[in-house]
């Protein structure tokens, strides 16, 4: 008997339900040894004093050969299979006789079965399972065996390691929960080999979530899910089912143990870290909620004299909405308080220390890079960009850093009018605030607004103090092949890197400051005032909801402007002109003559002006200020005479 077998036997005697796990000779070879080192280090850092594995593999169960008899009854075994079985049963004759009735063959095997030793029974099961395939009878034991052996190699070391059947766990549950030991417990999902249900492991976890000590960590080990995404989805489903603290358990695929153990330490790490991560989230929520409650109370304590002064003066002249000023004041009250609450919270320090220490453990394999990168990119994108729906639904005023999608029209303006309504329908008008159905062509070209913020401010009269009519935009372009944008800014003086621009890939773009263009502000202002975010306005449409007071005046001014342009367009009777006259008239009236990326259309039917542009997002602070600074640096850079020596000669 080896030392390990002796130790397992001693464990079995001490704990009743413990049974020796068959050795797996190569489980610690190569990368599997790295998995063991990582697993042991994780358990040590998390101060886990005991590991419990609950699986029906560990159950004592008499092998009566029922699966073998069933295979013989169904006649699925070939003569070669019967010959192999006959070699394992002394004195067998009927198994070798093709003409023997199946009932007599089964009786022969049934009579001999009780006298066969464990090795011969296992060999016969192997023949039957090999013929029936992975879905055959008896495979649960064979697929659980390497997982059980691997678990022992990875987790059993200096700490207590218990292997229990479901019945063993039921007997010892109370005493194990009461002894105060920090414990990692791993449940199988299917306990049908013990006569329980296929989801008995889930039921046991649901009970543990309500009465297990805080220092217990729980995992569901199962063959019913594959690795990575399936584990996450199963965990989400069970979290809803349990209606308990979902940080207390994790789902781990047994496939991580059957072939290679490389993926197991990462799931072990997540199981040990989940409660700490949950506590960090809870502490942040408590700090933010408490701080905002305090800030609201402080704002409520401002006397009317002070508050009236804060909402008037320059803020009113510059078009700042009063509630935005209140939000600014409340935010000022919260800036330091949240950090102070987090720094003074001992739970935050303990949880953060555990996260830091476990994160430094070198793991033999990483997480699924595509899924994790995609999810993190979605989160980080929120730090960089406001969404189009948020801006459009609330009609946020124009700001530096607003992102627009420019797209060409399939039809030229006069062609659209004739196709949609016919030459005789142009005189009619139908009030609308819906963008006409208009075909667009080709890919969208994204541009970002570059302007001094004060220049964009709309005053109380609905106009800008500087009389600004055109504004600069710069194109957003994908980087050259092979270049990945991971950080904002970049080293070039003529461009600015923006990561996480594309929602599908998480890829970044370059703002090409050297390729700036000018577009009419009327087009971008219409994007603000449109319910769809498109550069569209009808002379007959109603003002949308949620538009701020100064922009309500801007809406009225723009609507008057649209009516004038439509009247001027109609007076020229462009539909009767040949060539590109209608296009040129439209461009002149809408201000797009010098804007190569921006097309426009005037509809007599709808008394409307439409531009081929739509607002699709906004760059957040501090990145938009950094972008504006880069633009200013480029504009103000010194100019020197070129060197007399060519660069190629140096």
C-alpha positions in Angstrom: 0.0 0.0 0.0 1.4 3.4 -0.9 1.7 6.3 1.5 -1.2 8.1 -0.3 -3.4 5.1 -0.2 -2.7 4.6 3.5 -3.5 8.3 4.2 -6.8 7.9 2.3 -7.7 4.8 4.2 -7.0 6.6 7.5 -9.2 9.5 6.4 -11.9 7.1 5.6 -11.8 5.6 9.0 -11.9 9.0 10.7 -14.8 10.4 8.7 -16.9 7.4 7.9 -18.1 8.5 4.4 -14.6 9.1 3.0 -13.3 6.7 0.3 -10.1 6.4 -1.5 -9.9 8.0 -4.9 -8.2 6.1 -7.7 -4.8 7.6 -8.4 -4.3 9.5 -11.7 -0.6 9.2 -12.4 -0.2 12.1 -14.8 -2.4 14.6 -13.1 0.6 16.5 -11.7 2.7 16.3 -14.9 3.4 19.5 -16.9 0.9 22.2 -16.8 -1.3 20.2 -14.4 1.4 20.7 -11.8 1.1 24.4 -12.3 -2.6 24.1 -11.7 -1.9 22.4 -8.4 0.5 25.0 -7.3 -1.9 27.8 -8.2 -4.8 26.0 -6.5 -2.9 25.5 -3.3 -1.7 29.1 -3.3 -5.2 30.4 -3.8 -6.6 28.3 -0.9 -3.7 29.4 1.3 -4.3 33.1 0.6 -8.0 32.8 1.1 -7.3 31.0 4.4 -9.4 28.0 3.5 -8.9 25.4 6.2 -11.0 22.6 4.7 -12.2 21.3 1.4 -15.3 19.2 1.1 -16.3 17.3 -2.1 -19.8 15.9 -2.2 -20.5 13.5 -5.1 -22.3 10.3 -5.6 -19.1 8.9 -7.0 -18.0 8.5 -3.3 -21.1 6.5 -2.4 -20.9 2.8 -1.5 -23.2 1.0 -4.0 -23.4 -2.7 -4.8 -22.7 -3.4 -8.4 -25.4 -5.9 -9.4 -24.5 -5.8 -13.1 -27.9 -4.4 -14.2 -26.4 -2.3 -17.0 -24.6 -5.4 -18.4 -27.7 -7.5 -18.3 -29.7 -4.7 -20.0 -27.1 -4.6 -22.9 -27.4 -8.4 -23.3 -31.2 -8.2 -23.3 -31.3 -5.5 -26.0 -28.8 -7.4 -28.2 -26.5 -4.5 -28.8 -23.3 -6.3 -28.2 -21.3 -7.9 -31.1 -19.8 -11.4 -31.0 -16.4 -9.9 -30.4 -17.8 -8.1 -27.3 -19.3 -11.4 -26.0 -16.0 -13.2 -26.5 -14.2 -10.6 -24.4 -16.8 -11.0 -21.6 -16.5 -14.8 -21.8 -12.8 -14.5 -21.2 -13.5 -12.8 -17.9 -16.1 -15.4 -16.7 -14.6 -18.8 -15.9 -16.3 -21.7 -17.4 -18.5 -19.6 -19.7 -19.8 -21.5 -22.8 -23.0 -19.9 -23.9 -21.4 -16.5 -24.5 -19.3 -18.1 -27.2 -22.2 -19.9 -28.8 -23.9 -17.7 -31.4 -26.9 -20.0 -31.5 -27.6 -19.9 -27.7 -30.9 -18.2 -26.7 -30.3 -14.7 -25.2 -32.3 -15.7 -22.1 -29.8 -18.5 -21.3 -26.8 -16.3 -22.0 -28.1 -13.7 -19.6 -28.8 -16.3 -16.9 -25.2 -17.6 -17.3 -23.8 -14.1 -16.7 -26.2 -13.4 -13.9 -25.3 -16.5 -12.0 -21.5 -15.8 -12.4 -21.7 -12.1 -11.5 -21.6 -12.4 -7.7 -18.4 -14.4 -7.8 -16.5 -11.9 -10.0 -14.0 -9.6 -8.4 -14.1 -5.8 -8.8 -11.5 -5.7 -11.6 -13.3 -8.2 -13.8 -16.7 -6.4 -13.2 -15.0 -3.1 -14.2 -13.5 -4.7 -17.3 -16.9 -6.1 -18.4 -18.5 -2.6 -17.8 -15.7 -1.2 -20.0 -16.6 -3.6 -22.9 -20.3 -2.7 -22.6 -19.7 1.1 -22.3 -17.3 1.0 -25.2 -20.0 -0.5 -27.4 -22.8 1.8 -26.2 -20.7 5.0 -26.4 -20.7 8.0 -24.1 -24.5 7.8 -23.6 -24.3 4.2 -22.5 -25.2 2.8 -19.1 -22.5 3.0 -16.4 -20.6 6.0 -17.9 -21.3 8.3 -14.9 -18.8 6.4 -12.8 -16.2 6.5 -15.6 -16.5 10.2 -16.3 -16.5 11.1 -12.6 -13.4 9.0 -11.8 -10.8 11.3 -13.5 -12.5 14.4 -12.1 -12.5 13.0 -8.6 -8.9 12.0 -8.8 -7.9 15.4 -10.2 -9.7 17.2 -7.4 -7.8 15.2 -4.8 -4.5 16.0 -6.5 -5.3 19.7 -6.8 -6.9 20.5 -3.5 -5.8 17.8 -1.0 -2.6 18.9 0.7 -1.9 20.1 4.2 -5.5 21.1 4.8 -8.4 18.8 5.7 -9.9 17.2 2.6 -13.2 15.3 2.9 -14.9 13.3 0.1 -18.6 12.6 1.0 -21.5 11.0 -0.7 -24.9 12.8 -0.4 -26.0 10.5 2.5 -22.6 11.1 4.2 -23.2 14.9 3.8 -26.7 14.7 5.2 -25.4 12.9 8.4 -22.5 15.2 9.0 -23.9 18.5 7.8 -24.9 20.0 11.1 -21.5 19.3 12.8 -19.5 20.6 9.8 -21.5 23.8 9.7 -21.1 24.4 13.4 -17.3 23.9 13.8 -16.4 27.4 12.4 -13.8 26.2 9.9 -13.3 28.2 6.8 -14.5 25.8 4.1 -14.7 25.4 0.4 -17.5 22.9 -0.5 -18.0 21.5 -4.0 -21.3 19.7 -4.9 -22.0 17.5 -7.9 -25.3 18.4 -9.6 -26.6 14.8 -10.3 -27.0 12.4 -7.5 -29.1 9.8 -9.3 -26.6 7.1 -8.5 -27.6 7.5 -4.9 -31.3 7.4 -5.8 -31.7 11.2 -5.5 -32.6 13.6 -8.3 -30.4 14.9 -11.1 -30.6 18.4 -9.5 -30.0 17.3 -5.9 -26.8 19.3 -5.8 -28.7 22.5 -6.6 -31.1 21.8 -3.8 -28.3 21.4 -1.3 -26.7 24.7 -2.4 -30.0 26.5 -2.0 -30.2 25.3 1.6 -26.6 26.2 2.3 -27.0 29.7 1.0 -29.4 30.4 3.8 -27.5 28.9 6.7 -23.9 28.4 5.8 -21.4 30.6 7.8 -19.8 33.6 6.0 -16.5 31.8 5.7 -17.9 29.1 3.5 -17.5 29.2 -0.3 -19.7 27.0 -2.4 -19.3 25.5 -5.9 -21.5 23.4 -8.2 -19.3 21.0 -10.1 -21.2 19.5 -13.1 -20.8 17.7 -16.4 -24.1 19.4 -17.6 -22.3 22.6 -18.7 -19.3 23.2 -20.9 -16.7 25.7 -20.0 -16.7 29.6 -20.1 -20.0 31.1 -21.3 -22.2 28.1 -20.3 -20.9 28.3 -16.8 -21.8 32.0 -16.6 -25.3 31.4 -18.0 -25.9 28.5 -15.6 -24.8 30.7 -12.7 -27.2 33.5 -13.7 -30.1 31.1 -14.1 -29.4 29.5 -10.7 -29.0 32.9 -9.1 -32.6 33.8 -10.1 -33.8 30.3 -8.9 -32.1 30.5 -5.5 -33.2 34.1 -4.8 -30.2 34.4 -2.4 -26.8 36.0 -2.3 -25.4 34.9 -5.7 -21.8 35.7 -4.6 -21.8 32.7 -2.3 -21.6 30.1 -5.1 -20.2 29.6 -8.5 -20.8 27.0 -11.3 -17.7 25.1 -12.5 -17.7 22.7 -15.4 -16.3 19.2 -14.6 -14.7 19.3 -18.0 -12.0 21.5 -16.5 -10.9 18.4 -14.5 -11.4 15.5 -16.9 -8.8 16.2 -19.5 -6.6 19.0 -18.2 -6.8 21.0 -15.0 -5.5 24.2 -16.5 -8.9 26.0 -16.4 -9.8 24.9 -12.8 -7.7 27.3 -10.8 -9.3 30.3 -12.4 -12.8 29.1 -11.4 -11.5 28.3 -8.0 -10.2 31.8 -7.7 -13.6 33.3 -8.7 -15.3 31.0 -6.2 -13.1 32.3 -3.4 -13.2 35.9 -4.6 -17.0 36.3 -5.4 -18.1 37.3 -1.8 -15.3 39.8 -1.6 -16.2 41.3 -4.9 -19.9 41.5 -3.8 -18.9 43.2 -0.6 -16.9 45.8 -2.5 -19.9 46.5 -4.7 -22.2 46.7 -1.6 -19.8 49.1 0.2 -19.6 51.4 -2.9 -23.4 51.4 -3.2 -23.8 52.3 0.5 -21.2 55.0 0.3 -22.8 56.6 -2.8 -26.3 56.3 -1.5 -25.4 57.8 1.8 -23.4 60.6 0.3 -26.1 61.6 -2.1 -28.6 61.6 0.7 -26.3 64.0 2.6 -25.7 66.1 -0.5 -29.5 66.5 -1.1 -29.9 67.5 2.5 -27.2 70.1 2.1 -28.7 71.5 -1.1 -32.0 71.7 0.7 -30.3 73.7 3.4 -29.2 76.5 1.0 -31.2 79.6 1.8 -33.3 81.2 -1.0 -31.1 84.3 -1.2 -28.0 82.2 -2.0 -29.8 79.7 -4.2 -31.4 82.5 -6.3 -28.0 84.1 -6.9 -26.5 80.7 -8.0 -29.3 80.2 -10.6 -29.0 83.6 -12.1 -26.2 85.9 -13.3 -23.8 84.5 -15.9 -25.3 81.1 -15.7 -28.6 82.4 -16.9 -27.1 84.6 -19.6 -25.0 81.6 -20.9 -28.1 79.5 -21.2 -27.4 77.1 -18.3 -30.5 75.4 -17.2 -31.3 75.9 -13.5 -31.6 72.3 -12.5 -28.2 71.6 -14.1 -26.7 74.2 -11.7 -28.4 72.4 -8.8 -26.8 69.1 -9.9 -23.5 70.8 -10.1 -23.8 72.0 -6.5 -24.9 68.6 -5.3 -22.0 66.9 -7.1 -19.5 69.3 -5.4 -20.8 68.1 -2.0 -20.2 64.5 -3.0 -16.7 64.6 -4.5 -14.7 63.9 -1.3 -17.3 62.2 0.8 -17.5 58.9 -1.2 -13.8 58.4 -1.1 -13.8 59.2 2.7 -16.5 56.6 3.3 -14.7 53.9 1.3 -11.4 54.6 3.0 -12.9 54.4 6.5 -14.8 51.1 5.7 -12.8 48.1 7.1 -14.7 45.7 4.9 -13.5 47.5 1.8 -9.9 47.2 3.0 -10.2 43.5 3.8 -12.0 42.6 0.6 -9.6 44.7 -1.5 -6.6 43.0 0.1 -8.0 39.6 -0.8 -8.8 40.6 -4.4 -5.2 42.0 -4.8 -3.5 39.0 -3.2 -5.4 36.3 -5.2 -5.1 38.3 -8.4 -1.3 38.0 -8.1 -1.4 34.2 -8.2 -0.1 33.0 -11.6 -2.7 30.8 -13.3 -1.9 28.2 -15.9 -4.7 29.5 -18.2 -6.6 32.8 -18.7 -10.3 33.5 -19.1 -12.1 33.4 -22.4 -10.4 36.5 -23.9 -13.1 37.3 -26.4 -16.0 37.3 -24.0 -14.2 39.1 -21.2 -12.8 41.7 -23.6 -16.2 42.3 -25.1 -17.9 42.8 -21.7 -15.1 45.0 -20.4 -15.1 47.1 -23.6 -18.8 47.7 -23.2 -18.3 48.9 -19.6 -15.2 51.0 -20.5 -17.0 52.5 -23.5 -19.5 54.1 -21.1 -16.5 56.0 -19.6 -15.7 57.5 -23.0 -19.0 58.0 -24.7 -22.6 59.0 -23.9 -25.1 56.9 -25.9 -27.2 58.3 -28.7 -30.5 57.4 -27.1 -29.7 59.3 -23.9 -28.8 62.5 -25.9 -31.7 62.2 -28.4 -34.5 61.4 -25.9 -33.6 64.4 -23.7 -32.5 66.7 -26.5 -29.2 67.5 -24.9 -27.7 70.8 -26.3 -24.8 70.7 -28.7 -21.4 70.2 -27.1 -17.8 69.8 -28.2 -17.2 66.1 -28.6 -20.6 65.3 -30.1 -20.3 62.5 -32.6 -22.2 62.5 -35.9 -22.8 59.9 -38.6 -22.8 61.4 -42.2 -24.3 59.4 -45.0 -25.1 60.1 -48.7 -28.6 60.0 -50.1 -29.4 57.6 -52.9 -31.7 60.1 -54.6 -30.7 63.7 -55.4 -33.1 66.3 -53.9 -35.3 66.9 -57.0 -35.3 63.2 -57.8 -36.6 62.3 -54.4 -39.4 64.9 -54.6 -40.5 63.6 -58.0 -40.3 59.9 -57.0 -42.1 60.4 -53.6 -44.9 62.7 -54.7 -44.9 63.3 -58.4 -44.5 66.6 -60.1 -48.0 67.8 -59.4 -47.9 67.2 -55.6 -45.2 69.7 -54.7 -47.6 72.5 -53.8 -49.3 70.6 -51.0 -48.1 70.7 -47.5 -48.4 68.1 -44.7 -47.2 69.0 -41.3 -44.9 66.4 -39.9 -42.2 65.8 -37.3 -41.3 62.4 -38.8 -38.2 62.1 -41.0 -39.3 61.2 -44.5 -38.5 57.7 -45.7 -35.3 58.4 -47.7 -32.8 55.8 -49.0 -29.2 56.3 -48.0 -26.2 54.7 -49.6 -22.8 53.4 -48.5 -21.2 53.3 -45.1 -21.6 56.0 -42.4 -18.7 58.4 -42.0 -18.3 59.5 -38.4 -17.3 63.0 -37.5 -16.7 64.7 -34.1 -17.5 68.3 -33.3 -14.6 70.6 -32.5 -15.5 74.0 -31.2 -14.9 76.2 -28.1 -17.7 75.3 -25.7 -18.7 78.9 -25.1 -19.1 79.5 -28.8 -21.7 76.7 -29.0 -23.9 78.1 -26.1 -27.4 79.2 -27.2 -28.5 82.4 -25.4 -32.0 83.3 -24.2 -33.0 84.7 -27.5 -32.3 81.4 -29.3 -29.1 82.7 -30.9 -25.4 82.4 -30.3 -23.6 85.5 -29.1 -20.9 85.2 -31.7 -23.3 84.7 -34.6 -21.5 81.4 -35.4 -23.0 79.7 -38.5 -20.4 77.1 -39.4 -18.4 74.8 -37.1 -15.5 72.5 -37.5 -15.7 68.7 -37.5 -13.0 66.1 -37.9 -13.4 62.6 -39.2 -13.0 59.4 -37.1 -11.1 56.7 -38.9 -10.0 53.2 -38.0 -6.2 52.9 -37.4 -3.9 51.4 -39.9 -3.9 47.6 -40.1 -2.2 46.0 -37.1 -2.4 49.0 -34.9 -4.6 48.6 -31.8 -5.8 51.7 -30.0 -5.8 51.0 -26.3 -5.3 54.4 -24.7 -6.6 57.9 -25.4 -4.5 60.6 -26.9 -1.5 59.1 -28.7 1.7 60.8 -29.7 0.8 62.4 -33.0 0.2 66.1 -33.2 -2.3 65.8 -36.1 -4.6 63.1 -34.6 -6.1 62.0 -31.3 -6.8 58.3 -30.4 -10.1 57.3 -29.0 -10.4 53.7 -27.7 -13.7 51.6 -27.5 -15.5 53.5 -30.2 -17.1 50.6 -31.9 -19.7 48.7 -29.8 -19.4 45.4 -31.7 -15.6 45.0 -31.6 -14.5 47.4 -28.9 -12.0 48.9 -31.4 -10.8 52.5 -31.4 -10.5 55.3 -33.9 -8.3 58.2 -34.7 -9.6 61.8 -34.8 -7.9 63.1 -37.9 -7.3 66.7 -36.9 -5.5 67.4 -40.2 -8.7 66.6 -42.2 -11.1 69.0 -40.6 -14.2 70.3 -42.4 -16.8 73.0 -41.9 -20.5 72.2 -41.7 -23.5 74.5 -41.1 -24.6 74.6 -37.5 -28.2 74.5 -38.6 -27.7 70.8 -39.5 -26.3 69.9 -36.1 -28.8 72.0 -34.2 -31.6 70.1 -36.0 -30.1 66.8 -34.7 -30.6 68.2 -31.2 -34.2 69.2 -31.8 -35.2 66.1 -33.7 -37.0 63.2 -32.0 -34.8 60.8 -34.0 -31.5 62.5 -33.7 -31.5 63.2 -37.5 -30.8 66.6 -39.1 -34.4 67.2 -40.0 -36.9 69.9 -39.4 -40.3 70.8 -40.9 -41.8 74.3 -40.9 -45.0 72.8 -39.6 -43.7 70.4 -36.8 -44.3 70.9 -33.1 -41.6 71.5 -30.6 -40.5 68.2 -28.9 -40.7 67.6 -25.1 -37.7 68.0 -22.8 -36.2 70.9 -24.8 -34.5 73.5 -22.6 -35.9 77.1 -22.6 -33.1 78.7 -24.7 -33.3 75.8 -27.2 -37.0 76.3 -27.4 -36.2 79.7 -28.8 -33.6 78.2 -31.1 -36.3 75.8 -32.3 -38.6 78.7 -33.2 -35.7 80.5 -35.1 -34.8 77.4 -37.0 -38.4 76.7 -38.0 -38.7 80.2 -39.4 -35.4 79.7 -41.3 -36.7 76.4 -42.7 -39.9 78.1 -43.9 -37.9 80.8 -45.7 -35.6 78.3 -47.4 -38.5 76.2 -48.6 -40.3 79.3 -49.9 -37.1 80.4 -51.8 -36.6 76.9 -53.2 -40.2 76.7 -54.4 -40.0 80.2 -56.0 -37.1 79.0 -58.2 -39.1 76.1 -59.5 -36.1 73.8 -59.4 -38.0 70.7 -60.7 -38.2 72.3 -64.1 -34.5 72.9 -64.4 -32.1 70.6 -66.2 -28.8 69.2 -65.0 -27.6 69.7 -61.5 -29.4 73.1 -61.0 -31.7 71.7 -58.3 -28.7 70.2 -56.4 -26.8 73.5 -56.5 -29.8 75.5 -55.4 -30.4 73.2 -52.5 -26.7 73.3 -51.4 -26.7 77.1 -51.6 -29.9 77.5 -49.5 -28.8 74.9 -46.9 -25.2 76.0 -46.6 -23.6 72.7 -47.7 -21.7 74.1 -50.7 -18.4 73.8 -48.9 -19.2 70.6 -46.9 -18.2 67.6 -49.1 -19.4 65.0 -46.6 -22.8 66.6 -45.9 -25.7 66.3 -48.3 -29.1 68.1 -47.9 -32.6 68.0 -49.3 -35.5 70.4 -49.4 -39.0 68.9 -49.5 -41.8 71.0 -50.8 -44.4 68.4 -49.9 -43.3 68.4 -46.2 -42.0 72.0 -46.1 -38.9 70.6 -44.6 -35.1 70.6 -44.8 -33.2 67.4 -44.2 -29.4 66.9 -43.9 -27.6 63.5 -44.2 -26.4 63.6 -40.7 -27.5 62.0 -37.3 -26.1 62.5 -33.8 -24.9 59.1 -32.5 -23.0 59.9 -29.3 -20.8 62.2 -27.3 -17.3 62.0 -26.0 -17.2 62.5 -22.2 -14.9 64.5 -20.0 -12.0 64.6 -19.5 -11.4 63.2 -23.0 -13.2 65.9 -24.9 -11.2 68.6 -23.1 -8.0 66.7 -24.0 -9.2 66.5 -27.6 -9.8 70.2 -27.7 -6.4 70.9 -26.2 -4.8 68.7 -28.9 -6.7 70.7 -31.6 -5.5 74.0 -30.0 -1.9 72.7 -30.0 -2.1 71.8 -33.6 -3.6 75.1 -34.6 -1.0 77.1 -32.7 2.1 75.1 -33.6 5.0 77.1 -34.9 5.9 77.1 -38.6 9.5 76.9 -39.7 11.2 77.0 -43.0 12.1 73.5 -44.1 15.6 72.3 -43.8 17.9 72.6 -46.8 19.0 69.0 -46.3 16.4 66.4 -47.3 15.4 63.9 -44.7 16.4 61.1 -47.0 20.0 62.4 -47.1 20.5 62.4 -43.3 
